[in-house]
Amino acid sequence: MKPRVVSEILRNLSEAARLTDAAAADTRHAMAERQLGAVRNVVVFGKRVLGLLHELGSADPGFADLFAQNRLAMTEDPKIQRFDLLAVEMLRERSPQLNVTHLAIPSAGTKFGSRPPNARVFFSGDRLGGSGWELVMGDGSIEKHYLTLPTDFLPESFKLSAAAGPDSVQELCDEFVSHLREMIRNARQYFE
């Protein structure tokens, strides 16, 4: 693989990892609506991390073997198996909500904190009933970064916990992110 392509993928990987880490921290927010937005962000940006790692593996057989070993260890973890069920539910198509508003004014979304890097537009009341930012990713694609989702968005078989204890959604997210961090560390060591 050409060094320029590897460095571009690694840069995009860093961006996706930063978003995933921030989302994992936000799963402990005091408001359940904020926690749910963060859980979905862990799923979406974590899957982006996996896609970028796979892309690195597609072009380098040595890294492909390392990635396959890491991925196998990940899929054998019972918490990751449960996280995968959560991910499927979080990404499942739902009946669309109405009243989508896109706000491009500078003050939009300020009640949620500062505007994230690469934010394109703030949205409110999208098809999932959530609010957040549309982000322009390093590859030019647009991804939604949710700040809130309705509390009924979480599948019934999963629970949020203020203490983030065993079997909580937060614990599942932490385990997923921990595996991702190890895979990213391996990728950086391999390619740098």
N, C-alpha and C positions, 0 to 999 in steps of 0.2 A: 504494500500500500504506500502511496506517496506520502511523504512527511506532511505536506500541506493539508492533505485530506485528513490525516490522523489528527493533526493539531486542531482542525476545524471541528471534528467530531468530539474531541476532548473538551474543547471550549463549550460546545453545545451541551455536553455531558455535565460540565460544571454548573451551567445555568439551570439545567433540569434538577440536578442534585440540590442546589441552593433552594429552589422552590419546594422540593420535596421535604427537605429538612425544616424549612420555615412552616410548612403545612403541618408536619408532625408535631412541632411545638404548639401550634394553634389548636390542636385537638384538645388541649387542656383549658381552653378559654372558658370563662364563667358562663357564657350564654350558649345554650344547646344549639341554637341556630348557627352560631359561629363555629362550633365544634363540627357540625355536619358539613359545612362548607370546607373546612380543613380536611376532613376525612376524604371527601371526594377529591380534593387537590392531591392528597397523598397517593390515591389510586391513579389519577390521571398523570401526574408528573413522575410518579414512580414507574409507571408503565413506559413513559417516554425514556427514562433512564435505561430500562431493560432493552428497549428498541435500539438505543444508541450503542449499548454494549454488544448487542447482537450484530449491529452494523460493523463494528470493529472486528468482531469474530468472523464475519463473512469474508473479509479481505485478508485475514491473517490466520492460517491454520493453527499456529501455535497458540494464539490467543483464543481461538475457537475452542480448543481443547480445555483450556483453563476456564473459559466461560461456561462450557458444558458441565464441568465438574462443580463449579459454584452454583449453577442453576439446579443441578440434581440435588445437591445438599439443601438448597432452598426449598425445593418442592417436597422433600421428605420431612420437612419440619411441620408438625401438626398445626402450629399457629399460622403458618403460611398457607396451609391448605384451607383453613378457616378464613384467612384474609382473602384468598382467591374467591371464595363464595361471596364474601362481602363485596369485593370488586365487581363481580358479575352483577350483583343487585344494584350497586351504586351507578353502574353504567347502563343498566337496562332502560330501554325506551319507556317513557311514561306518557300518560295523557298530557298533552301540552297545556300549559297555563296561558292565560291571555294577558294583555296589558304590558307588553314588553316596552321598556323605555331605554333608549341609548342616550347618554348624556356626554357631550364632548366639552362641557365647560370646565375650566380649571378647578372649581370648588367641588365638583361632583365627587362623591364618595369620601370626602374628607372626614366625616364622622367615624370612619373605620381606620383612620390613620393615614400615613403618607402614601402617595401614589407609588406603586411598585415600578421598578425599572421596566422599560419596554411596554408600559401600559398604553393602549391605544384609545380605549373608550370605557367609561363606566356604564354598566347595565343594571337595570332594576326590574324585577318581576319577569324574568325570562321564562322559557317554556317549562322549566323545573320549579318555578316560583322563587328562584334565588336572585341574589344580587352580587355583583363583583366587578372585576376588570377583565377586559379582553386584552391579552398579552400577545405581542408579536414575538415569536420565538426566533432563535438564532437561524433556523432554516427558512424563515419567512412565513411559516404557518401561523395561524391564529389559534390560541387556546384560551378557554375561559378559566379564570382564577376566581373561584367562588369565595365570597366573604360570609354569606349567609345562605342557608337552605331551610325550607320549612321543617319543623320537627317531625312531621309524619314521613319525611323522606327516608329515614332509617328503616331498613327491613325489621320486622317484628322479632326475628330470631337473634338480633344483635342488640347490645345495650351500650349506652354511653354511661360513664361513671365519673362522678366528680373527683373521685380518688384515683381513677385510672388503674383499677386493680386487675387481678387475673381475669382473663376472658373478656375484658372490656374492649371496645373498639379501639381505644387509645393504645392498649397493650398490643393488639394485633398490628396496628400501624407502626408502633415502635419496633416490633420484631421484623417487619417488612423493611423498614428503613435501615435497620442494623445490617441486614443481609445486603442491601444495596450499597451501603458504605463500604463493606468488605469487598464487594465486586469492583467498585470504583477504585478503591485503593490498589487492588490487583491490576486493574487496567493502567493506572498511572505508573505503577512500578514496571509493568511490562513495556510500555511504550515510551517512557521517559528515560 
